[in-house]
Amino acid sequence: MSRENVEIVRELIELWDAVARDFGRFPEWLDPAIEVEGPLSSVSGEPYHGHAGVEQWVRDVDDQFAEWTFSPDEIRAVGDFVIATGTLHSRGRASGAVLQSLLTSVHKFDSDHRITRWHIYSDVHEALKAVGLEE
C-alpha cells in the first residue's frame, strides 16, 4: 500500500506541473471530503474542503502567483502518510518577484488509496511532527 501511495503522489506532482493543474484526473486520487491546508491556502486560516475546495485553493494561489511548481527532493511513505519534501518555485503575479521556498507536503491516505488530507508545511520539522517522526 505504501509504495502505491508514493507513486500516486509522484504522479500527482508530475501531472500538476505538466498540465497546468487540469483537474480532469485529480478526483481519482482525492477523497470527496479532502481537506487542504497550507501557508498559502487561505486568508481565513481554514482548510479547503472537497474537490471544489481544492479547485478554489488553486484559484486563490493562482491569483497571487503567475508561476508555481514543486520540485520534490524526496517522497516517502510513513504509515498512512506520504511525505514529499522539496522546493516550490514561484513568481509573484503582481510583483514579478521570483521565489524559492522549501516545503514539505504531507498526504494522508485512506484504504482506497485516496488522499483525505493534504497539508503543506513551510517547516519540515512541523511536518515530521505531524506524522509522529519528531517530538
N, CA, C and O atoms as a printed pandas DataFrame, in Angstrom:
     atom_number atom_name residue_name chain_id  residue_number  x_coord  y_coord  z_coord
0              1         N          MET        A               1    0.823   -1.197    0.000
1              2        CA          MET        A               1    0.000    0.000    0.000
2              3         C          MET        A               1    0.864    1.257    0.000
3              4         O          MET        A               1    0.551    2.207   -0.718
4              5         N          SER        A               2    1.933    1.290    0.778
5              6        CA          SER        A               2    2.779    2.474    0.869
6              7         C          SER        A               2    3.409    2.824   -0.473
7              8         O          SER        A               2    3.439    3.989   -0.870
8              9         N          ARG        A               3    3.915    1.800   -1.170
9             10        CA          ARG        A               3    4.558    2.046   -2.469
10            11         C          ARG        A               3    3.554    2.643   -3.460
11            12         O          ARG        A               3    3.883    3.566   -4.204
12            13         N          GLU        A               4    2.336    2.111   -3.464
13            14        CA          GLU        A               4    1.312    2.641   -4.373
14            15         C          GLU        A               4    0.985    4.090   -4.042
15            16         O          GLU        A               4    0.810    4.907   -4.947
16            17         N          ASN        A               5    0.903    4.418   -2.757
17            18        CA          ASN        A               5    0.601    5.789   -2.362
18            19         C          ASN        A               5    1.733    6.745   -2.747
19            20         O          ASN        A               5    1.473    7.872   -3.168
20            21         N          VAL        A               6    2.980    6.304   -2.606
21            22        CA          VAL        A               6    4.117    7.120   -3.028
22            23         C          VAL        A               6    4.022    7.396   -4.527
23            24         O          VAL        A               6    4.258    8.523   -4.962
24            25         N          GLU        A               7    3.681    6.391   -5.312
25            26        CA          GLU        A               7    3.551    6.576   -6.761
26            27         C          GLU        A               7    2.407    7.514   -7.110
27            28         O          GLU        A               7    2.508    8.287   -8.063
28            29         N          ILE        A               8    1.327    7.454   -6.353
29            30        CA          ILE        A               8    0.205    8.383   -6.572
30            31         C          ILE        A               8    0.668    9.821   -6.360
31            32         O          ILE        A               8    0.370   10.693   -7.177
32            33         N          VAL        A               9    1.389   10.076   -5.278
33            34        CA          VAL        A               9    1.883   11.431   -5.008
34            35         C          VAL        A               9    2.867   11.862   -6.091
35            36         O          VAL        A               9    2.809   12.999   -6.559
36            37         N          ARG        A              10    3.756   10.981   -6.490
37            38        CA          ARG        A              10    4.713   11.307   -7.556
38            39         C          ARG        A              10    3.969   11.672   -8.847
39            40         O          ARG        A              10    4.303   12.660   -9.501
40            41         N          GLU        A              11    2.973   10.882   -9.205
41            42        CA          GLU        A              11    2.204   11.149  -10.429
42            43         C          GLU        A              11    1.396   12.434  -10.306
43            44         O          GLU        A              11    1.278   13.192  -11.269
44            45         N          LEU        A              12    0.846   12.677   -9.137
45            46        CA          LEU        A              12    0.089   13.910   -8.893
46            47         C          LEU        A              12    0.977   15.131   -9.101
47            48         O          LEU        A              12    0.557   16.097   -9.738
48            49         N          ILE        A              13    2.198   15.102   -8.574
49            50        CA          ILE        A              13    3.132   16.215   -8.736
50            51         C          ILE        A              13    3.504   16.390  -10.203
51            52         O          ILE        A              13    3.518   17.512  -10.708
52            53         N          GLU        A              14    3.803   15.301  -10.885
53            54        CA          GLU        A              14    4.166   15.386  -12.307
54            55         C          GLU        A              14    3.011   15.925  -13.143
55            56         O          GLU        A              14    3.208   16.786  -14.000
56            57         N          LEU        A              15    1.817   15.422  -12.894
57            58        CA          LEU        A              15    0.652   15.886  -13.635
58            59         C          LEU        A              15    0.373   17.348  -13.330
59            60         O          LEU        A              15    0.036   18.126  -14.223
60            61         N          TRP        A              16    0.515   17.715  -12.071
61            62        CA          TRP        A              16    0.274   19.093  -11.642
62            63         C          TRP        A              16    1.109   20.067  -12.471
63            64         O          TRP        A              16    0.591   21.050  -13.001
64            65         N          ASP        A              17    2.387   19.785  -12.573
65            66        CA          ASP        A              17    3.289   20.678  -13.291
66            67         C          ASP        A              17    3.129   20.565  -14.808
67            68         O          ASP        A              17    3.270   21.558  -15.521
68            69         N          ALA        A              18    2.839   19.380  -15.295
69            70        CA          ALA        A              18    2.817   19.144  -16.739
70            71         C          ALA        A              18    1.595   19.729  -17.439
71            72         O          ALA        A              18    1.696   20.186  -18.577
72            73         N          VAL        A              19    0.465   19.721  -16.784
73            74        CA          VAL        A              19   -0.760   20.130  -17.495
74            75         C          VAL        A              19   -1.415   21.351  -16.874
75            76         O          VAL        A              19   -2.622   21.556  -17.002
76            77         N          ALA        A              20   -0.616   22.148  -16.208
77            78        CA          ALA        A              20   -1.118   23.404  -15.642
78            79         C          ALA        A              20   -2.358   23.193  -14.781
79            80         O          ALA        A              20   -3.342   23.925  -14.883
80            81         N          ARG        A              21   -2.285   22.182  -13.940
81            82        CA          ARG        A              21   -3.315   21.953  -12.937
82            83         C          ARG        A              21   -4.699   21.664  -13.540
83            84         O          ARG        A              21   -5.705   22.207  -13.083
84            85         N          ASP        A              22   -4.740   20.821  -14.553
85            86        CA          ASP        A              22   -6.004   20.361  -15.126
86            87         C          ASP        A              22   -6.608   19.345  -14.163
87            88         O          ASP        A              22   -5.976   18.337  -13.845
88            89         N          PHE        A              23   -7.821   19.604  -13.701
89            90        CA          PHE        A              23   -8.424   18.763  -12.666
90            91         C          PHE        A              23   -9.082   17.500  -13.193
91            92         O          PHE        A              23   -9.670   16.749  -12.415
92            93         N          GLY        A              24   -9.000   17.245  -14.485
93            94        CA          GLY        A              24   -9.671   16.087  -15.054
94            95         C          GLY        A              24   -9.370   14.774  -14.357
95            96         O          GLY        A              24  -10.265   13.947  -14.185
96            97         N          ARG        A              25   -8.110   14.566  -13.948
97            98        CA          ARG        A              25   -7.733   13.284  -13.356
98            99         C          ARG        A              25   -7.613   13.334  -11.836
99           100         O          ARG        A              25   -7.595   12.292  -11.181
100          101         N          PHE        A              26   -7.533   14.522  -11.279
101          102        CA          PHE        A              26   -7.314   14.648   -9.845
102          103         C          PHE        A              26   -8.353   13.936   -8.986
103          104         O          PHE        A              26   -7.958   13.282   -8.020
104          105         N          PRO        A              27   -9.645   14.014   -9.265
105          106        CA          PRO        A              27  -10.621   13.357   -8.377
106          107         C          PRO        A              27  -10.385   11.872   -8.173
107          108         O          PRO        A              27  -10.813   11.311   -7.164
108          109         N          GLU        A              28   -9.723   11.237   -9.098
109          110        CA          GLU        A              28   -9.376    9.824   -8.958
110          111         C          GLU        A              28   -8.535    9.589   -7.703
111          112         O          GLU        A              28   -8.630    8.527   -7.088
112          113         N          TRP        A              29   -7.719   10.561   -7.319
113          114        CA          TRP        A              29   -6.819   10.425   -6.178
114          115         C          TRP        A              29   -7.297   11.136   -4.929
115          116         O          TRP        A              29   -6.777   10.890   -3.840
116          117         N          LEU        A              30   -8.284   12.019   -5.067
117          118        CA          LEU        A              30   -8.706   12.853   -3.947
118          119         C          LEU        A              30  -10.051   12.396   -3.397
119          120         O          LEU        A              30  -11.032   12.298   -4.134
120          121         N          ASP        A              31  -10.088   12.119   -2.104
121          122        CA          ASP        A              31  -11.332   11.765   -1.441
122          123         C          ASP        A              31  -12.314   12.933   -1.599
123          124         O          ASP        A              31  -11.895   14.088   -1.538
124          125         N          PRO        A              32  -13.593   12.665   -1.797
125          126        CA          PRO        A              32  -14.566   13.757   -1.941
126          127         C          PRO        A              32  -14.595   14.709   -0.744
127          128         O          PRO        A              32  -15.009   15.860   -0.885
128          129         N          ALA        A              33  -14.162   14.247    0.428
129          130        CA          ALA        A              33  -14.172   15.090    1.630
130          131         C          ALA        A              33  -12.761   15.584    1.991
131          132         O          ALA        A              33  -12.505   15.932    3.144
132          133         N          ILE        A              34  -11.854   15.615    1.016
133          134        CA          ILE        A              34  -10.469   16.023    1.272
134          135         C          ILE        A              34  -10.401   17.391    1.950
135          136         O          ILE        A              34  -11.238   18.262    1.712
136          137         N          GLU        A              35   -9.386   17.558    2.797
137          138        CA          GLU        A              35   -9.065   18.855    3.385
138          139         C          GLU        A              35   -7.665   19.240    2.920
139          140         O          GLU        A              35   -6.737   18.432    2.968
140          141         N          VAL        A              36   -7.526   20.497    2.466
141          142        CA          VAL        A              36   -6.230   21.016    2.031
142          143         C          VAL        A              36   -5.908   22.237    2.878
143          144         O          VAL        A              36   -6.728   23.140    3.044
144          145         N          GLU        A              37   -4.679   22.240    3.412
145          146        CA          GLU        A              37   -4.268   23.354    4.250
146          147         C          GLU        A              37   -2.788   23.615    4.026
147          148         O          GLU        A              37   -2.004   22.685    3.837
148          149         N          GLY        A              38   -2.414   24.893    4.048
149          150        CA          GLY        A              38   -1.016   25.245    3.878
150          151         C          GLY        A              38   -0.787   26.719    4.105
151          152         O          GLY        A              38   -1.736   27.469    4.333
152          153         N          PRO        A              39    0.474   27.150    4.045
153          154        CA          PRO        A              39    0.785   28.548    4.322
154          155         C          PRO        A              39    0.140   29.529    3.352
155          156         O          PRO        A              39   -0.103   30.680    3.714
156          157         N          LEU        A              40   -0.136   29.101    2.150
157          158        CA          LEU        A              40   -0.772   29.982    1.166
158          159         C          LEU        A              40   -2.208   29.564    0.869
159          160         O          LEU        A              40   -2.794   30.016   -0.115
160          161         N          SER        A              41   -2.772   28.715    1.704
161          162        CA          SER        A              41   -4.052   28.112    1.346
162          163         C          SER        A              41   -5.251   29.010    1.536
163          164         O          SER        A              41   -6.187   28.957    0.738
164          165         N          SER        A              42   -5.254   29.826    2.561
165          166        CA          SER        A              42   -6.478   30.567    2.817
166          167         C          SER        A              42   -6.208   31.773    3.704
167          168         O          SER        A              42   -5.500   31.675    4.706
168          169         N          VAL        A              43   -6.771   32.894    3.331
169          170        CA          VAL        A              43   -6.627   34.082    4.174
170          171         C          VAL        A              43   -7.401   33.930    5.473
171          172         O          VAL        A              43   -7.078   34.589    6.461
172          173         N          SER        A              44   -8.403   33.084    5.491
173          174        CA          SER        A              44   -9.205   32.879    6.699
174          175         C          SER        A              44   -8.544   31.904    7.667
175          176         O          SER        A              44   -8.960   31.797    8.821
176          177         N          GLY        A              45   -7.518   31.194    7.206
177          178        CA          GLY        A              45   -6.845   30.225    8.064
178          179         C          GLY        A              45   -7.570   28.897    8.160
179          180         O          GLY        A              45   -7.133   28.015    8.900
180          181         N          GLU        A              46   -8.644   28.732    7.446
181          182        CA          GLU        A              46   -9.412   27.490    7.448
182          183         C          GLU        A              46   -8.986   26.614    6.276
183          184         O          GLU        A              46   -8.651   27.134    5.211
184          185         N          PRO        A              47   -8.993   25.292    6.455
185          186        CA          PRO        A              47   -8.657   24.417    5.319
186          187         C          PRO        A              47   -9.744   24.474    4.236
187          188         O          PRO        A              47  -10.896   24.819    4.500
188          189         N          TYR        A              48   -9.345   24.133    3.039
189          190        CA          TYR        A              48  -10.296   23.984    1.938
190          191         C          TYR        A              48  -10.869   22.575    2.007
191          192         O          TYR        A              48  -10.170   21.638    2.396
192          193         N          HIS        A              49  -12.137   22.419    1.633
193          194        CA          HIS        A              49  -12.817   21.128    1.758
194          195         C          HIS        A              49  -13.364   20.653    0.409
195          196         O          HIS        A              49  -13.933   21.426   -0.361
196          197         N          GLY        A              50  -13.171   19.357    0.151
197          198        CA          GLY        A              50  -13.749   18.710   -1.018
198          199         C          GLY        A              50  -13.058   19.090   -2.318
199          200         O          GLY        A              50  -12.128   19.898   -2.338
200          201         N          HIS        A              51  -13.532   18.492   -3.399
201          202        CA          HIS        A              51  -12.954   18.760   -4.715
202          203         C          HIS        A              51  -13.108   20.228   -5.087
203          204         O          HIS        A              51  -12.189   20.830   -5.643
204          205         N          ALA        A              52  -14.266   20.805   -4.783
205          206        CA          ALA        A              52  -14.483   22.223   -5.076
206          207         C          ALA        A              52  -13.518   23.084   -4.267
207          208         O          ALA        A              52  -13.053   24.115   -4.752
208          209         N          GLY        A              53  -13.218   22.674   -3.048
209          210        CA          GLY        A              53  -12.263   23.401   -2.223
210          211         C          GLY        A              53  -10.860   23.363   -2.799
211          212         O          GLY        A              53  -10.145   24.364   -2.755
212          213         N          VAL        A              54  -10.455   22.215   -3.342
213          214        CA          VAL        A              54   -9.130   22.106   -3.972
214          215         C          VAL        A              54   -9.065   23.053   -5.170
215          216         O          VAL        A              54   -8.074   23.760   -5.355
216          217         N          GLU        A              55  -10.108   23.065   -5.969
217          218        CA          GLU        A              55  -10.124   23.965   -7.120
218          219         C          GLU        A              55  -10.076   25.426   -6.675
219          220         O          GLU        A              55   -9.400   26.237   -7.307
220          221         N          GLN        A              56  -10.783   25.773   -5.595
221          222        CA          GLN        A              56  -10.758   27.146   -5.084
222          223         C          GLN        A              56   -9.367   27.502   -4.561
223          224         O          GLN        A              56   -8.880   28.612   -4.777
224          225         N          TRP        A              57   -8.737   26.557   -3.875
225          226        CA          TRP        A              57   -7.377   26.782   -3.376
226          227         C          TRP        A              57   -6.438   27.105   -4.537
227          228         O          TRP        A              57   -5.641   28.040   -4.449
228          229         N          VAL        A              58   -6.527   26.346   -5.611
229          230        CA          VAL        A              58   -5.671   26.585   -6.770
230          231         C          VAL        A              58   -5.954   27.963   -7.361
231          232         O          VAL        A              58   -5.023   28.686   -7.715
232          233         N          ARG        A              59   -7.229   28.332   -7.471
233          234        CA          ARG        A              59   -7.564   29.667   -7.990
234          235         C          ARG        A              59   -6.989   30.761   -7.088
235          236         O          ARG        A              59   -6.455   31.757   -7.577
236          237         N          ASP        A              60   -7.099   30.573   -5.775
237          238        CA          ASP        A              60   -6.583   31.570   -4.838
238          239         C          ASP        A              60   -5.069   31.721   -4.955
239          240         O          ASP        A              60   -4.555   32.840   -4.941
240          241         N          VAL        A              61   -4.351   30.602   -5.069
241          242        CA          VAL        A              61   -2.900   30.678   -5.217
242          243         C          VAL        A              61   -2.550   31.257   -6.589
243          244         O          VAL        A              61   -1.609   32.043   -6.704
244          245         N          ASP        A              62   -3.299   30.876   -7.636
245          246        CA          ASP        A              62   -3.055   31.427   -8.969
246          247         C          ASP        A              62   -3.276   32.944   -8.997
247          248         O          ASP        A              62   -2.634   33.646   -9.777
248          249         N          ASP        A              63   -4.170   33.447   -8.161
249          250        CA          ASP        A              63   -4.375   34.894   -8.074
250          251         C          ASP        A              63   -3.118   35.600   -7.581
251          252         O          ASP        A              63   -2.866   36.748   -7.947
252          253         N          GLN        A              64   -2.323   34.916   -6.748
253          254        CA          GLN        A              64   -1.120   35.513   -6.168
254          255         C          GLN        A              64    0.142   35.248   -6.980
255          256         O          GLN        A              64    1.076   36.051   -6.964
256          257         N          PHE        A              65    0.169   34.115   -7.692
257          258        CA          PHE        A              65    1.394   33.700   -8.376
258          259         C          PHE        A              65    1.135   33.392   -9.847
259          260         O          PHE        A              65    0.206   32.661  -10.189
260          261         N          ALA        A              66    1.979   33.968  -10.712
261          262        CA          ALA        A              66    1.879   33.696  -12.148
262          263         C          ALA        A              66    2.429   32.314  -12.469
263          264         O          ALA        A              66    1.976   31.662  -13.411
264          265         N          GLU        A              67    3.406   31.868  -11.685
265          266        CA          GLU        A              67    4.004   30.544  -11.858
266          267         C          GLU        A              67    4.199   29.934  -10.484
267          268         O          GLU        A              67    4.564   30.621   -9.530
268          269         N          TRP        A              68    3.948   28.625  -10.392
269          270        CA          TRP        A              68    4.278   27.901   -9.163
270          271         C          TRP        A              68    4.314   26.423   -9.452
271          272         O          TRP        A              68    3.321   25.810   -9.845
272          273         N          THR        A              69    5.508   25.865   -9.240
273          274        CA          THR        A              69    5.727   24.438   -9.451
274          275         C          THR        A              69    6.513   23.890   -8.264
275          276         O          THR        A              69    7.239   24.617   -7.587
276          277         N          PHE        A              70    6.351   22.613   -8.034
277          278        CA          PHE        A              70    7.003   21.948   -6.917
278          279         C          PHE        A              70    7.988   20.920   -7.454
279          280         O          PHE        A              70    7.621   20.058   -8.252
280          281         N          SER        A              71    9.244   21.013   -7.014
281          282        CA          SER        A              71   10.281   20.053   -7.396
282          283         C          SER        A              71   10.633   19.219   -6.173
283          284         O          SER        A              71   11.312   19.702   -5.267
284          285         N          PRO        A              72   10.175   17.966   -6.139
285          286        CA          PRO        A              72   10.452   17.145   -4.953
286          287         C          PRO        A              72   11.890   16.655   -4.898
287          288         O          PRO        A              72   12.474   16.274   -5.912
288          289         N          ASP        A              73   12.446   16.671   -3.699
289          290        CA          ASP        A              73   13.759   16.082   -3.452
290          291         C          ASP        A              73   13.607   14.665   -2.914
291          292         O          ASP        A              73   14.432   13.792   -3.182
292          293         N          GLU        A              74   12.524   14.452   -2.143
293          294        CA          GLU        A              74   12.286   13.143   -1.535
294          295         C          GLU        A              74   10.785   12.929   -1.387
295          296         O          GLU        A              74   10.048   13.835   -1.000
296          297         N          ILE        A              75   10.351   11.716   -1.702
297          298        CA          ILE        A              75    8.966   11.307   -1.474
298          299         C          ILE        A              75    9.030    9.964   -0.767
299          300         O          ILE        A              75    9.627    9.016   -1.276
300          301         N          ARG        A              76    8.411    9.885    0.412
301          302        CA          ARG        A              76    8.471    8.625    1.166
302          303         C          ARG        A              76    7.185    8.402    1.946
303          304         O          ARG        A              76    6.456    9.337    2.276
304          305         N          ALA        A              77    6.938    7.136    2.224
305          306        CA          ALA        A              77    5.754    6.733    2.978
306          307         C          ALA        A              77    6.102    6.590    4.453
307          308         O          ALA        A              77    7.185    6.131    4.816
308          309         N          VAL        A              78    5.153    6.995    5.290
309          310        CA          VAL        A              78    5.232    6.803    6.739
310          311         C          VAL        A              78    3.824    6.397    7.170
311          312         O          VAL        A              78    2.959    7.253    7.354
312          313         N          GLY        A              79    3.593    5.098    7.330
313          314        CA          GLY        A              79    2.256    4.622    7.687
314          315         C          GLY        A              79    1.243    4.979    6.618
315          316         O          GLY        A              79    1.424    4.640    5.449
316          317         N          ASP        A              80    0.168    5.667    7.015
317          318        CA          ASP        A              80   -0.883    6.091    6.085
318          319         C          ASP        A              80   -0.562    7.416    5.401
319          320         O          ASP        A              80   -1.392    7.955    4.669
320          321         N          PHE        A              81    0.632    7.939    5.634
321          322        CA          PHE        A              81    1.027    9.238    5.091
322          323         C          PHE        A              81    2.093    9.068    4.020
323          324         O          PHE        A              81    2.865    8.109    4.034
324          325         N          VAL        A              82    2.121   10.017    3.091
325          326        CA          VAL        A              82    3.236   10.163    2.160
326          327         C          VAL        A              82    3.739   11.590    2.328
327          328         O          VAL        A              82    2.968   12.549    2.291
328          329         N          ILE        A              83    5.059   11.705    2.514
329          330        CA          ILE        A              83    5.698   12.999    2.712
330          331         C          ILE        A              83    6.522   13.320    1.471
331          332         O          ILE        A              83    7.340   12.514    1.028
332          333         N          ALA        A              84    6.293   14.512    0.918
333          334        CA          ALA        A              84    7.079   14.990   -0.222
334          335         C          ALA        A              84    7.771   16.281    0.204
335          336         O          ALA        A              84    7.117   17.276    0.516
336          337         N          THR        A              85    9.109   16.252    0.212
337          338        CA          THR        A              85    9.896   17.422    0.587
338          339         C          THR        A              85   10.616   17.925   -0.651
339          340         O          THR        A              85   11.181   17.144   -1.417
340          341         N          GLY        A              86   10.590   19.238   -0.838
341          342        CA          GLY        A              86   11.248   19.803   -1.998
342          343         C          GLY        A              86   11.156   21.312   -2.040
343          344         O          GLY        A              86   10.979   21.967   -1.013
344          345         N          THR        A              87   11.279   21.857   -3.238
345          346        CA          THR        A              87   11.326   23.303   -3.425
346          347         C          THR        A              87   10.140   23.764   -4.267
347          348         O          THR        A              87    9.850   23.212   -5.327
348          349         N          LEU        A              88    9.471   24.788   -3.763
349          350        CA          LEU        A              88    8.419   25.458   -4.520
350          351         C          LEU        A              88    9.070   26.607   -5.272
351          352         O          LEU        A              88    9.701   27.475   -4.668
352          353         N          HIS        A              89    8.918   26.613   -6.580
353          354        CA          HIS        A              89    9.417   27.689   -7.427
354          355         C          HIS        A              89    8.192   28.509   -7.826
355          356         O          HIS        A              89    7.225   27.973   -8.367
356          357         N          SER        A              90    8.242   29.822   -7.553
357          358        CA          SER        A              90    7.090   30.655   -7.873
358          359         C          SER        A              90    7.529   32.040   -8.327
359          360         O          SER        A              90    8.654   32.475   -8.083
360          361         N          ARG        A              91    6.593   32.718   -9.001
361          362        CA          ARG        A              91    6.806   34.102   -9.433
362          363         C          ARG        A              91    5.538   34.870   -9.119
363          364         O          ARG        A              91    4.447   34.496   -9.551
364          365         N          GLY        A              92    5.690   35.945   -8.365
365          366        CA          GLY        A              92    4.544   36.757   -7.967
366          367         C          GLY        A              92    3.822   37.321   -9.171
367          368         O          GLY        A              92    4.451   37.779  -10.125
368          369         N          ARG        A              93    2.508   37.288   -9.126
369          370        CA          ARG        A              93    1.708   37.785  -10.242
370          371         C          ARG        A              93    1.861   39.299  -10.379
371          372         O          ARG        A              93    2.101   39.789  -11.482
372          373         N          ALA        A              94    1.732   40.034   -9.309
373          374        CA          ALA        A              94    1.794   41.493   -9.375
374          375         C          ALA        A              94    3.231   42.005   -9.401
375          376         O          ALA        A              94    3.558   42.906  -10.174
376          377         N          SER        A              95    4.084   41.437   -8.564
377          378        CA          SER        A              95    5.452   41.955   -8.419
378          379         C          SER        A              95    6.430   41.389   -9.433
379          380         O          SER        A              95    7.412   42.042   -9.784
380          381         N          GLY        A              96    6.166   40.185   -9.903
381          382        CA          GLY        A              96    7.113   39.510  -10.774
382          383         C          GLY        A              96    8.295   38.921  -10.020
383          384         O          GLY        A              96    9.202   38.353  -10.628
384          385         N          ALA        A              97    8.289   39.055   -8.695
385          386        CA          ALA        A              97    9.388   38.537   -7.878
386          387         C          ALA        A              97    9.442   37.018   -7.968
387          388         O          ALA        A              97    8.419   36.337   -7.890
388          389         N          VAL        A              98   10.651   36.506   -8.133
389          390        CA          VAL        A              98   10.866   35.065   -8.193
390          391         C          VAL        A              98   11.219   34.581   -6.792
391          392         O          VAL        A              98   12.092   35.142   -6.130
392          393         N          LEU        A              99   10.530   33.533   -6.351
393          394        CA          LEU        A              99   10.730   32.991   -5.013
394          395         C          LEU        A              99   11.026   31.503   -5.093
395          396         O          LEU        A              99   10.507   30.794   -5.956
396          397         N          GLN        A             100   11.864   31.047   -4.184
397          398        CA          GLN        A             100   12.077   29.614   -3.998
398          399         C          GLN        A             100   11.922   29.339   -2.514
399          400         O          GLN        A             100   12.573   29.973   -1.683
400          401         N          SER        A             101   11.058   28.395   -2.187
401          402        CA          SER        A             101   10.779   28.073   -0.794
402          403         C          SER        A             101   10.864   26.571   -0.596
403          404         O          SER        A             101   10.398   25.801   -1.435
404          405         N          LEU        A             102   11.460   26.154    0.517
405          406        CA          LEU        A             102   11.453   24.745    0.874
406          407         C          LEU        A             102   10.102   24.429    1.501
407          408         O          LEU        A             102    9.651   25.123    2.412
408          409         N          LEU        A             103    9.465   23.381    1.009
409          410        CA          LEU        A             103    8.158   22.971    1.515
410          411         C          LEU        A             103    8.142   21.465    1.733
411          412         O          LEU        A             103    8.885   20.712    1.102
412          413         N          THR        A             104    7.276   21.054    2.641
413          414        CA          THR        A             104    7.008   19.640    2.843
414          415         C          THR        A             104    5.509   19.446    2.764
415          416         O          THR        A             104    4.747   20.095    3.480
416          417         N          SER        A             105    5.098   18.555    1.898
417          418        CA          SER        A             105    3.687   18.264    1.682
418          419         C          SER        A             105    3.386   16.894    2.290
419          420         O          SER        A             105    4.038   15.902    1.965
420          421         N          VAL        A             106    2.392   16.855    3.173
421          422        CA          VAL        A             106    2.014   15.608    3.834
422          423         C          VAL        A             106    0.631   15.211    3.324
423          424         O          VAL        A             106   -0.330   15.974    3.421
424          425         N          HIS        A             107    0.557   14.001    2.779
425          426        CA          HIS        A             107   -0.693   13.471    2.217
426          427         C          HIS        A             107   -1.138   12.293    3.065
427          428         O          HIS        A             107   -0.400   11.318    3.207
428          429         N          LYS        A             108   -2.333   12.371    3.631
429          430        CA          LYS        A             108   -2.887   11.251    4.395
430          431         C          LYS        A             108   -3.807   10.464    3.473
431          432         O          LYS        A             108   -4.682   11.031    2.817
432          433         N          PHE        A             109   -3.602    9.159    3.432
433          434        CA          PHE        A             109   -4.373    8.276    2.562
434          435         C          PHE        A             109   -5.343    7.430    3.364
435          436         O          PHE        A             109   -5.094    7.105    4.525
436          437         N          ASP        A             110   -6.459    7.077    2.728
437          438        CA          ASP        A             110   -7.345    6.078    3.321
438          439         C          ASP        A             110   -7.111    4.747    2.619
439          440         O          ASP        A             110   -6.232    4.644    1.763
440          441         N          SER        A             111   -7.877    3.744    2.968
441          442        CA          SER        A             111   -7.623    2.392    2.468
442          443         C          SER        A             111   -7.865    2.230    0.972
443          444         O          SER        A             111   -7.372    1.269    0.382
444          445         N          ASP        A             112   -8.610    3.139    0.337
445          446        CA          ASP        A             112   -8.828    3.018   -1.107
446          447         C          ASP        A             112   -7.850    3.869   -1.919
447          448         O          ASP        A             112   -8.095    4.164   -3.089
448          449         N          HIS        A             113   -6.733    4.263   -1.282
449          450        CA          HIS        A             113   -5.651    4.998   -1.937
450          451         C          HIS        A             113   -6.091    6.374   -2.419
451          452         O          HIS        A             113   -5.622    6.855   -3.451
452          453         N          ARG        A             114   -6.985    7.004   -1.675
453          454        CA          ARG        A             114   -7.360    8.389   -1.957
454          455         C          ARG        A             114   -6.825    9.275   -0.839
455          456         O          ARG        A             114   -6.771    8.876    0.324
456          457         N          ILE        A             115   -6.436   10.472   -1.216
457          458        CA          ILE        A             115   -5.906   11.422   -0.244
458          459         C          ILE        A             115   -7.082   12.069    0.495
459          460         O          ILE        A             115   -7.985   12.640   -0.118
460          461         N          THR        A             116   -7.046   11.965    1.826
461          462        CA          THR        A             116   -8.110   12.551    2.645
462          463         C          THR        A             116   -7.685   13.882    3.260
463          464         O          THR        A             116   -8.523   14.726    3.576
464          465         N          ARG        A             117   -6.397   14.055    3.422
465          466        CA          ARG        A             117   -5.876   15.311    3.979
466          467         C          ARG        A             117   -4.556   15.620    3.301
467          468         O          ARG        A             117   -3.712   14.741    3.124
468          469         N          TRP        A             118   -4.386   16.884    2.921
469          470        CA          TRP        A             118   -3.191   17.336    2.228
470          471         C          TRP        A             118   -2.752   18.607    2.934
471          472         O          TRP        A             118   -3.394   19.649    2.803
472          473         N          HIS        A             119   -1.681   18.526    3.666
473          474        CA          HIS        A             119   -1.205   19.673    4.440
474          475         C          HIS        A             119    0.192   20.044    3.961
475          476         O          HIS        A             119    1.076   19.194    3.865
476          477         N          ILE        A             120    0.376   21.330    3.663
477          478        CA          ILE        A             120    1.651   21.828    3.171
478          479         C          ILE        A             120    2.296   22.649    4.285
479          480         O          ILE        A             120    1.695   23.580    4.822
480          481         N          TYR        A             121    3.521   22.286    4.615
481          482        CA          TYR        A             121    4.257   22.928    5.699
482          483         C          TYR        A             121    5.457   23.688    5.143
483          484         O          TYR        A             121    6.137   23.209    4.235
484          485         N          SER        A             122    5.710   24.868    5.688
485          486        CA          SER        A             122    6.920   25.601    5.328
486          487         C          SER        A             122    8.089   25.195    6.228
487          488         O          SER        A             122    9.234   25.562    5.965
488          489         N          ASP        A             123    7.798   24.439    7.288
489          490        CA          ASP        A             123    8.825   23.963    8.222
490          491         C          ASP        A             123    8.798   22.433    8.220
491          492         O          ASP        A             123    7.810   21.824    8.630
492          493         N          VAL        A             124    9.886   21.822    7.757
493          494        CA          VAL        A             124    9.948   20.362    7.660
494          495         C          VAL        A             124    9.771   19.705    9.024
495          496         O          VAL        A             124    9.205   18.616    9.110
496          497         N          HIS        A             125   10.245   20.345   10.090
497          498        CA          HIS        A             125   10.115   19.758   11.429
498          499         C          HIS        A             125    8.656   19.671   11.864
499          500         O          HIS        A             125    8.260   18.703   12.514
500          501         N          GLU        A             126    7.851   20.677   11.510
501          502        CA          GLU        A             126    6.415   20.620   11.808
502          503         C          GLU        A             126    5.764   19.460   11.057
503          504         O          GLU        A             126    4.911   18.762   11.605
504          505         N          ALA        A             127    6.165   19.258    9.813
505          506        CA          ALA        A             127    5.612   18.160    9.016
506          507         C          ALA        A             127    5.983   16.812    9.632
507          508         O          ALA        A             127    5.140   15.919    9.725
508          509         N          LEU        A             128    7.226   16.665   10.047
509          510        CA          LEU        A             128    7.653   15.406   10.649
510          511         C          LEU        A             128    6.949   15.157   11.979
511          512         O          LEU        A             128    6.625   14.013   12.298
512          513         N          LYS        A             129    6.710   16.204   12.754
513          514        CA          LYS        A             129    5.946   16.057   13.995
514          515         C          LYS        A             129    4.513   15.619   13.702
515          516         O          LYS        A             129    3.938   14.834   14.456
516          517         N          ALA        A             130    3.938   16.119   12.616
517          518        CA          ALA        A             130    2.563   15.786   12.262
518          519         C          ALA        A             130    2.373   14.303   11.966
519          520         O          ALA        A             130    1.282   13.765   12.153
520          521         N          VAL        A             131    3.439   13.640   11.500
521          522        CA          VAL        A             131    3.347   12.209   11.197
522          523         C          VAL        A             131    4.037   11.362   12.263
523          524         O          VAL        A             131    4.216   10.158   12.079
524          525         N          GLY        A             132    4.427   11.990   13.382
525          526        CA          GLY        A             132    4.983   11.251   14.502
526          527         C          GLY        A             132    6.457   10.917   14.404
527          528         O          GLY        A             132    6.929   10.045   15.134
528          529         N          LEU        A             133    7.204   11.578   13.528
529          530        CA          LEU        A             133    8.621   11.277   13.389
530          531         C          LEU        A             133    9.516   12.170   14.244
531          532         O          LEU        A             133   10.697   11.871   14.426
532          533         N          GLU        A             134    8.974   13.245   14.760
533          534        CA          GLU        A             134    9.711   14.139   15.663
534          535         C          GLU        A             134    8.800   14.574   16.789
535          536         O          GLU        A             134    7.577   14.574   16.652
536          537         N          GLU        A             135    9.408   14.946   17.907
537          538        CA          GLU        A             135    8.621   15.446   19.039
538          539         C          GLU        A             135    8.749   16.931   19.146
539          540         O          GLU        A             135    8.158   17.538   20.039
